[in-house]
Amino acid sequence: LAGPVISLMPSLAHDAGWLSMLVVMVFLGVVSIGCSWMLLYAMRKYPGNAQLEVRVEFSDLSRHYFHAVFHAVAVASLLGYLALTLVSYIVQTAQVFDHASLGMFGCAYGVGVYPHFGGACGTDTKSDTPFGDDVVLPLSFLAIGMLCAPMAWVNLDDNVILQWIAVIGFFGLCALWCWCMASSPRFPHGADLPVSTTSGSSWWNLFGVSLFNFALAPTLPSWVNEKAPEVPAFPAIVTSLCVVIVLYTLIGIVGALAYDDWSHGNLFTKFSQSKSPLLQATVDIYPIIQNLTTIPVLSILIKYNLLQLGWTGPKASMALGFAVPWMLGLVFYKGDGFETVCEVGGLVFSSMVNFVIPGALFCMAYREHGDYARVASTDAAAPSTDAWSPSTDAASP
């Protein structure tokens, strides 16, 4: 839920207005809660899974409830969304690492691909990336890969401790950011923040990028499969969504009031260019405690769904879930590629996999089984005994 688009929230609030952001965030949050309930309903209607005791991935639900064509669309949307979300994390983390390298060594290092081939030294402090619009293979990509690969090779529940670190660290950083921005001499007059806007493009960008903040449906089945039995699924989901709405809206509005000129860069760019060593340090800390712990999780989710589909074996699934997004990341690294990934991924894939498909799965499950209470007591059909589970994953140590 707490994804990399947090750095874009102030510029969105600046362009669309504080009320527009609040309305969109609350609306998407309420709809996400409803879609999560519908997805849980479809999971409980899956044969033999009334108490969520069977391993059921998103791709299993699609295959069970949809016809072949709709199943193919759902799977393509799922994998496309997970891949682009992973790309956004990789790109943002690489950009932060490269700006840190630029600040410490006066250069961000990489290998130029286009228009110049060979060693590259990025020195652009105004762009999202020190390399500007050049196509490069930054050394930060290799560093991120080496850090994340070991965590991506294990199972989802093996990363629980890292996720706790990420959650606690994220809360701490949000509190620190709000305090620092509210203490800025420009606050609350850093920018002329409108209440709302009539600009169609501003609404479009706000809605599309904000969809990335509610990336719940693709990860929900995997989380339900591996959560502790005593954890109530739906209350945990509602609590998480409420926290995301409050934090992201607060960061967006406070950031828009503290800084002006959002035509270039994002919140992390502002922090990197500030005179505060503390804010500069948080830009480097954020991808370490947040992105580097989430990148492996997304790779694992891609692996889980590919295995459940039966398309590849454990090692090939892990290779596809890890290597393909890295190659896409090189394409979107330059210039405003990060913003492009968030907008396209949000409007195209996120809207489908987080909102449209859960509603369709609910309709098909209700049509197949009818009244929930009646079916829950009689649904005892067991799934295939040869279904994959993490305990049989030969790729895991």
Buried (B, 14 or more C-beta within 10 A) or exposed (E): BBBBBBBBBBBBBBBBBBBBBBBBBEEBBEBBBBBBBBBBBBBBBBBEBBEBEBBBBBBBBBBBBBEEEBBEBBBEBBBBBBBBBBBBBBBBBBBBBBBBBBBEEEBBBBBBBEEEEEEBBBEBEEBBBBBBEBBBBBBBBBBBBEBBBEBBBBBBBBBEEBBEBBBEBBEEBBEBBBEBBEEBEEBBEBBEBBEBBEBEEBBEBBBBBBBBBBBBBBBBBBBBBBBEEEEEBEEBBBEBBEBBBEBBBBBBBBBBBBBBEBEEBBBBBBBBBBEEEEBBEBBBBBBBBBBBBBBBBBBBBBBBBBBBBEEBBBEBBBBBBBEBBBEBBBEBBBBBBBBBBBBBBBBBBBBBBBBBBBBBBBEBBBEEBEEBEEBEEEBEEEBEEEBBEBEEBEBBE
